[in-house]
Amino acid sequence: MPFRVNDQSIDVWQGRLRANHGQNLQVVYWHWLGGQYSINPYLSKVYEAKAKLLGLPRDGAVILLATEFDDNTGLALASLQQFAEDVLPLVQQQLDAVAAD
């Protein structure tokens, strides 16, 4: 599923979780490695190996967003998209700062 993050379109994994007590969560996640986004764990390992060979930082993170929903998963995804647009530039700054250390 394409998702807009920091002015780029990336693929994210999406799913739904349902708790026994009735809570429903819409979840999206992706990997960040050295400034690259990916949902493919094998491609993430390629990014990590490339960074190691080139002597670049190999810092990485899994970014996971979740929100509750009733019946409308479209509204939940729109909410996650808006949250990502609002908050992820700051998260990206922090990831870049950590990778630079």
C-alpha positions as CSV (number, residue, x, y, z in Angstrom):
1,M,0.0,0.0,0.0
2,P,1.5,3.4,-0.9
3,F,1.7,6.0,1.9
4,R,3.0,9.5,1.8
5,V,5.9,10.1,4.2
6,N,8.0,13.3,4.2
7,D,7.0,14.2,0.6
8,Q,7.7,10.8,-0.8
9,S,5.5,7.8,-1.6
10,I,6.6,4.6,0.1
11,D,5.1,1.2,0.5
12,V,4.0,0.3,4.0
13,W,2.7,-2.9,5.5
14,Q,-0.9,-2.5,6.8
15,G,-3.0,-4.8,8.9
16,R,-5.8,-4.9,11.4
17,L,-5.6,-6.2,14.9
18,R,-8.6,-7.3,16.9
19,A,-8.4,-7.7,20.7
20,N,-10.6,-10.2,22.6
21,H,-12.4,-7.3,24.4
22,G,-13.5,-5.8,21.0
23,Q,-10.9,-3.1,20.3
24,N,-9.9,-2.9,16.7
25,L,-6.6,-1.4,15.5
26,Q,-5.5,-0.3,12.1
27,V,-1.7,-0.6,11.8
28,V,0.9,0.5,9.3
29,Y,4.6,0.0,9.5
30,W,7.8,0.2,7.6
31,H,11.6,0.1,8.1
32,W,14.0,3.0,8.0
33,L,17.7,2.3,7.4
34,G,20.2,5.0,6.6
35,G,17.6,7.3,5.1
36,Q,16.0,4.6,3.1
37,Y,12.4,3.4,3.6
38,S,11.4,-0.2,3.0
39,I,8.8,-2.8,4.0
40,N,10.9,-5.6,2.7
41,P,13.2,-7.1,5.4
42,Y,15.5,-8.5,2.8
43,L,15.9,-5.2,1.1
44,S,16.5,-3.6,4.5
45,K,19.4,-6.1,5.0
46,V,20.8,-5.0,1.6
47,Y,20.7,-1.4,2.7
48,E,22.5,-2.4,5.9
49,A,25.1,-4.4,4.1
50,K,25.7,-1.5,1.6
51,A,26.2,0.9,4.5
52,K,28.6,-1.5,6.2
53,L,30.7,-1.9,3.0
54,L,30.8,1.9,2.5
55,G,31.6,2.7,6.1
56,L,28.3,4.5,6.6
57,P,26.1,4.5,9.7
58,R,23.9,1.4,9.9
59,D,21.3,2.9,12.2
60,G,17.8,1.6,11.6
61,A,14.3,1.7,13.0
62,V,10.9,0.2,12.5
63,I,8.2,2.9,12.4
64,L,4.8,1.6,13.4
65,L,1.6,3.7,13.6
66,A,-1.8,2.4,14.9
67,T,-5.2,3.8,15.6
68,E,-8.5,2.4,16.7
69,F,-11.4,2.0,14.3
70,D,-15.0,0.7,14.4
71,D,-16.1,-0.2,10.9
72,N,-14.4,2.4,8.7
73,T,-10.8,1.3,8.0
74,G,-10.6,4.0,5.3
75,L,-11.1,6.7,8.0
76,A,-8.5,5.0,10.2
77,L,-6.0,5.0,7.3
78,A,-6.7,8.6,6.5
79,S,-6.1,9.4,10.2
80,L,-2.8,7.6,10.2
81,Q,-1.8,9.3,6.9
82,Q,-2.5,12.7,8.5
83,F,-0.6,11.8,11.6
84,A,2.4,10.7,9.5
85,E,2.4,14.0,7.6
86,D,2.2,16.0,10.8
87,V,4.7,14.1,13.0
88,L,7.2,12.2,10.8
89,P,9.3,15.2,9.7
90,L,10.2,15.6,13.4
91,V,10.8,11.9,13.8
92,Q,13.0,11.9,10.6
93,Q,15.0,14.7,12.1
94,Q,15.7,12.7,15.2
95,L,16.6,9.6,13.2
96,D,19.0,11.6,11.1
97,A,20.5,13.2,14.2
98,V,21.1,9.8,15.8
99,A,22.5,8.4,12.6
100,A,25.0,11.3,12.4
101,D,26.4,10.6,15.9
